[in-house]
Structure formats: structure tokens, C-alpha cells
Amino acid sequence: DGEKMESEKRCTSETLLKLNEAETELSQQSNNTADVDTLQKANDMEQKWHAQTLTQLQQVNGAMLKCKNQLIEEQERTNMMNKLLKEANSDVSLLQEKLSSKNSEIAQLSVEKEE
């Protein structure tokens, strides 16, 4: 009778031990699942952040490209204005030479008239 009781105690103790091991294993698995969920959420957040950053960079790039094109247009206008100014200065120089020549002629005619 005592042996039977001893055997039952041992069986109960082994069952409790196995149950305890099973609970520990289950707990570790749920922790692992929680870790995976946490990692997945962190990964999702990081991907979202990268996507937002990429969008912002694309917007900045677009704005910079627009500025670059405006600067190129402005440079072209400036070059055209400089060309027109050179031509105008050249015309002014020619007119000054003609005026100087006419003044010389007038002075010569005045001298001849006085004589």
C-alpha cells in the first residue's frame, strides 16, 4: 500500500514537472511571438519612415531642379542682355565717331568761312 502511494506521488511529481516544463516552453514561445510582433512593428515603422524620407527627398530634389532650371533661364536672359548691351555700346561708339567727324567738318567749314 505504501509502495502504491509512493508510486502515485512519484507519478504526480513527474506530471507536475512535465506540466511545469510545458508551461515554461509555452511561455517562451509566446515571448518569442511577442518579440516577432515587436520586431515586425518596428520594421513596419522603419519602412514607413524610409518611405516618408524618400518622398521628402524627392520633393526637395524636384524643387532644386526647378531652381536650377530657373537659374539657367536667368543666365540665358543675362547673356542676351549683355549681347544687346555690347551691340548698343558699339552703336554708340559709331555714332560718337560720326559726331566727332561732323564736328571736325563743321570746325573746318567755320575756319574756311572766316578766311
C-alpha positions in Angstrom: 0.0 0.0 0.0 2.9 2.3 0.9 4.6 1.4 -2.4 1.4 2.3 -4.3 1.2 5.6 -2.6 4.9 6.3 -3.2 4.4 5.4 -6.9 1.5 7.8 -7.2 3.5 10.5 -5.5 6.3 10.0 -8.0 3.9 9.9 -10.9 2.2 13.1 -9.7 5.6 14.8 -9.2 6.7 13.8 -12.7 3.4 15.0 -14.1 3.8 18.4 -12.3 7.4 18.6 -13.6 6.3 17.9 -17.2 3.5 20.4 -16.8 5.9 23.0 -15.5 8.3 22.3 -18.4 5.4 22.6 -20.8 4.3 25.9 -19.3 7.8 27.3 -19.5 8.1 26.2 -23.1 4.7 27.8 -23.9 5.7 31.0 -22.1 9.0 31.2 -24.1 7.1 30.6 -27.4 4.6 33.4 -26.5 7.6 35.6 -25.6 9.1 34.8 -29.0 5.8 35.6 -30.7 5.7 38.9 -28.9 9.3 39.6 -29.9 8.4 38.8 -33.5 5.4 41.1 -33.3 7.5 43.9 -31.8 10.2 43.4 -34.5 7.5 43.4 -37.2 6.0 46.6 -35.9 9.5 48.2 -35.6 10.3 47.1 -39.1 7.0 48.5 -40.4 7.6 51.8 -38.7 11.1 52.0 -40.1 9.9 51.2 -43.7 7.2 53.9 -43.3 9.9 56.4 -42.1 12.1 55.4 -45.1 9.2 55.9 -47.5 8.4 59.3 -46.0 12.1 60.3 -46.1 12.3 59.2 -49.7 9.2 61.2 -50.6 10.7 64.3 -48.9 14.0 63.9 -50.7 12.2 63.5 -54.0 10.2 66.8 -53.2 13.5 68.6 -52.3 15.1 67.2 -55.5 12.2 68.4 -57.6 12.4 71.9 -56.0 16.1 72.1 -56.6 15.7 71.0 -60.2 13.1 73.8 -60.7 15.5 76.3 -59.2 18.3 75.1 -61.4 16.1 75.5 -64.5 15.1 79.0 -63.4 18.8 79.9 -62.9 19.6 78.6 -66.3 16.8 80.7 -67.9 18.0 83.7 -65.9 21.6 83.1 -67.1 20.4 82.9 -70.7 18.4 86.2 -70.3 21.5 87.8 -68.7 23.7 86.6 -71.6 21.1 88.0 -74.1 21.1 91.4 -72.3 24.9 91.5 -72.3 24.9 90.8 -76.0 22.4 93.6 -76.6 24.4 96.0 -74.4 27.6 95.3 -76.4 25.7 95.9 -79.6 24.2 99.2 -78.2 27.7 100.3 -77.0 29.1 99.5 -80.4 26.3 101.6 -82.0 27.0 104.5 -79.5 30.8 104.3 -80.4 30.0 104.5 -84.1 27.6 107.5 -83.5 30.3 109.2 -81.4 32.9 108.7 -84.2 30.4 110.1 -86.8 29.6 113.1 -84.5 33.3 113.8 -84.0 33.8 113.6 -87.7 30.9 116.0 -88.3 32.2 118.4 -85.6 35.6 118.4 -87.3 33.9 119.2 -90.7 31.9 122.0 -89.1 35.1 123.4 -87.5 36.9 123.2 -90.8 34.0 124.9 -92.6 34.0 127.6 -89.9 37.7 128.2 -90.4 37.3 128.3 -94.2 34.3 130.7 -93.9 36.2 133.1 -91.7 39.0 133.2 -94.3 
